[in-house]
Structures are given as structure tokens and as C-alpha cells.
């Protein structure tokens, strides 16, 4: 019998499915719940167990991991008679890996403490590819003892794992991450249109740019998207729109000016309003092309 903790995984989307499967490959006993039957079947095919409800999934778990789109979904699965807090056993560790507001994480930790359930906020960066390859960056908020308890699990899922401070700190760092990523994608998109309109070999240009100071993980990961105009979602514009709202609100609360971030937040919102919310965030290129009269 495995001495590893039993894991309940709630939320088996683009990120949650490969992450849970990596835990299964590492020998963890994983029981999952999500709303899509095909995702439950995928988990079962990978060696996990499909639960009929949140309550069934978490009842015997040592560790509960959640990966859902936003704060309302976290609140929906955590609270209420059918939620995690009412059905997980005392002493369980709840690791929320969703990207939500810092305040939602703080409130969740306080509510869970009343049930003797420990909480970490642990959002990730790296997108679908990072989840599949288990090379995610994981930014964690919570207590050191709980982080130490969770670290073996984090080490299966990611490559860079850091305790950033108390509850909510992981979400604050994730908000900063999303700011940097959005601005970086926008800059890359503008460079792509500029290069193409100038008649330069785009692939050659991006290769040499990525080898110098202009290089970035964003350009490495998204270069092929730009070249092929392939915007199949690894991380949807809808979600980045949500995240830009989180970072602009949080920055306002602490008095931090985000002049470039505010512009990019509006560009993301504009792309979403034009019906591209389901595309990958590299589709910011489409918005630049429209502004430049160059859309394919």
C-alpha cells in the first residue's frame, strides 16, 4: 500500500487533467471530480478514480487540490453543504491552484481554519505545456509547515516552487505574473506585425530576437502560435481578461500605478468583446493586425 497521501482533485480542465495525471504517474492515489463526464473518463483511464460529487471525492482525502477558473467557482466548490469545507476531514490540507483574487484566498483560509482544514493558495504559471511537462512555476501563499507538507506534491507538478508569504501572497504574485505575460505577448504581437509589414523573414527574425535580450519564455512558448496563426487555447483570453481585472484592482488597492498594464488590460478586453475570448492569449496578435489593417 502506498504511503503517499490520498489526493482529491477538483477541476479537470486544460490544466487540471494533465496535472492530476502527473500525480498518478508519480504513484499518488487520485480521486477526481469535475462537471464534464469525458474528463472523468480520462482520469479513470489514466489510473485515477472518478467521484460522483465533491463530497465523495474529498471525504477520505489527505490532500484536496482545486483547479477551477475563478473566484466564484472556488467559492462554489468550497462552501455550502455539498462543498469541500463541510465534507473534507479535519486535518486535511486544501491546496487551491486556481488563479483568483488574493482576498478570496484569505477568506477561504479563515473559513477553513474553523473546520480544522489547512489551506495554501498555489496558483501556477506555464500554461498547458507546462502542466503536461510538469515544469510549472508554483507561487504559494500560506504557512511554512503546510508548504513543507505539500512540497513533495508541488515537486511532481512543477520545477520552480516558492513560498511567497502568508495566505493570498501566491495570488498576488500570480497577478503580477499575468501582468508581465500579457504585456510581453502584446509586445511580441506588435513586433510580429511590424516585422511582417517590413518584409522581414518572420521566423528568422523571431529566432534571433529570442536569442538576445528580447528573448523570453513567452516568445519561446508562443513563437509557433504567431508563425502559424494557431490560437488553439492553451490559456484563453477569457481567463487572461479575468486575471487582468484581478491585477488592476489589486494594484489600485495598494496605490500602485500600472500605466502600460492598464492599456494592455483594455486590449485584452477589446479582443474578448470581439468574440475571441475562447482563443489562446497569443491571439492578441489578431487585435494588432486589425489595428494595422493586416488581419489574415
LINSUL-V734763 format. One record per pair of residues at least 12 apart in sequence whose ideal C-beta (glycine too) atoms are under 6 Angstrom apart, sorted by the first residue. I is the first residue (numbers start at 1). J is the second residue. Records with the same first field share a line. If there is no record, write none. Layout:
BEGIN
I = J  J
END
This chain:
BEGIN
2 = 27
4 = 27  28
5 = 62  63
6 = 29  61  62
7 = 28  30  63
8 = 31  57  58  61  64
9 = 30  32  65
10 = 33  66  77
11 = 34  66  67  68
12 = 32  34  39
14 = 128
15 = 67  131
16 = 67
17 = 42
18 = 131  132
19 = 131  157
20 = 32
21 = 46
22 = 134  156
23 = 156
24 = 46  47  48
26 = 156
30 = 48
31 = 49  51  57
32 = 48
33 = 51  54  57
54 = 77
55 = 82  87
58 = 84  87  88
59 = 87
63 = 93
64 = 84  88  92  94
65 = 95
66 = 96  98
67 = 97  98
68 = 98
70 = 242
71 = 100  101  104
74 = 98  100
78 = 108
85 = 112  115
88 = 117
90 = 116
92 = 117
93 = 118  149
94 = 112  117  119
95 = 120  122  150
96 = 121
97 = 122  124
99 = 123  174  243
101 = 246
102 = 168  171  172
105 = 121  167  168  171
106 = 167  168
109 = 167
118 = 146
120 = 140  142  146  150
121 = 141  170  171
122 = 138  140  170
123 = 170  171  174
124 = 136  138
125 = 137  177
127 = 234  235
128 = 234
134 = 157
135 = 159
136 = 157  158
137 = 160
138 = 154  158  161
139 = 164  170  173  174
140 = 163  170
141 = 164  165  167  168  169  170
142 = 167
147 = 163
175 = 246  247  250
178 = 243  247
179 = 247  261
182 = 264
183 = 260  264
184 = 216  218
185 = 218  281  284
186 = 264  284
188 = 219
189 = 284  285  288
190 = 288
192 = 226  285
193 = 288  289  292  294
203 = 227
206 = 223
222 = 282
225 = 282
226 = 285
231 = 279  280  283
233 = 280
234 = 280
235 = 281
236 = 278
237 = 271  272  276  277  279  281
238 = 277
240 = 268  281
241 = 268  269  272
244 = 265  268
248 = 265
267 = 287
271 = 287
END
